[in-house]
C-alpha cells in the first residue's frame, strides 16, 4: 500500500469492512462499507464502497473520518487533498 495511507485506514483495509453511522434521508443509519479494489490503468486503488445512495456531503465526511476514498451508488469522494493515485496497492 502507498505510504500516504494512514494507520486507521490500514486497519480498516485489513478488516475488509467497517460499520459507520451516516445520515440518509434525514435519518441516522448504520451502514457497512466494504473494501473494494478499482482498476486505475495497470494498477488498482482501494476504496470503501456502500451500495446505497448517499449525499455527497456524507461521502466526504466518511472519507475524512476514515482516510480512504468512499464510493456509493451516486458518486465517489476522496479525503481532502488526495486522489486515486494516493491509494494504489
C-alpha positions in Angstrom: 0.0 0.0 0.0 1.1 3.5 -0.6 3.0 5.4 2.1 0.1 8.0 2.2 -2.3 5.6 3.8 -2.8 6.4 7.5 -2.8 3.7 10.2 -6.5 3.9 10.8 -7.1 3.3 7.1 -4.7 0.4 7.1 -6.7 -1.2 10.0 -10.0 -0.8 8.0 -8.4 -2.3 4.9 -7.1 -5.2 6.9 -10.6 -5.9 8.4 -12.2 -5.7 4.9 -15.2 -3.6 6.1 -16.4 -1.0 8.6 -19.8 0.0 10.0 -20.3 3.8 10.0 -23.3 5.9 11.1 -24.4 8.1 8.3 -27.4 10.4 7.6 -29.7 9.1 4.9 -32.9 11.0 4.1 -32.7 12.8 7.4 -32.3 9.6 9.5 -29.2 8.2 11.1 -28.4 4.7 9.8 -25.5 2.4 10.4 -24.2 1.1 7.1 -21.5 -1.4 6.3 -18.8 0.0 3.9 -16.8 -2.8 2.3 -13.2 -2.5 0.9 -13.2 -2.6 -2.9 -10.4 -2.5 -5.5 -10.9 -0.3 -8.5 -8.8 -0.5 -11.7 -6.7 2.5 -12.5 -4.8 1.8 -15.7 -2.4 -1.0 -15.0 -2.8 -0.5 -11.2 -5.6 -0.7 -8.7 -6.6 1.6 -5.9 -8.6 0.7 -2.7 -11.8 2.4 -1.5 -14.8 1.8 0.7 -18.0 1.0 -1.1 -21.6 1.1 0.0 -24.4 0.0 -2.4 -26.7 2.8 -1.3 -27.3 6.4 -2.5 -25.6 8.8 -0.1 -25.4 12.6 -0.3 -22.0 13.9 -1.4 -21.6 15.7 2.0 -21.9 12.3 3.8 -19.5 10.7 1.4 -17.0 13.5 2.1 -17.5 13.1 5.8 -16.8 9.4 5.7 -13.8 9.9 3.5 -12.4 12.4 6.0 -13.2 10.1 9.0 -11.6 7.0 7.5 -8.8 8.5 5.5 -10.0 6.4 2.5 -11.9 7.1 -0.8 -15.6 6.3 -0.5 -18.0 5.3 -3.3 -21.7 4.9 -3.2 -24.3 4.4 -5.9 -24.2 8.1 -6.9 -20.6 9.2 -6.5 -17.1 9.0 -5.1 -15.3 11.2 -2.6 -11.6 11.3 -1.6 -10.1 12.6 1.6 -9.2 16.3 1.2 -6.0 16.8 -0.9 -5.8 13.2 -2.0 -6.6 11.3 -5.2 -6.8 7.8 -6.5 -3.0 7.5 -7.0 -2.5 8.0 -3.2 -4.3 4.7 -2.6 -2.7 2.4 -5.2 -2.0 -1.0 -3.9 
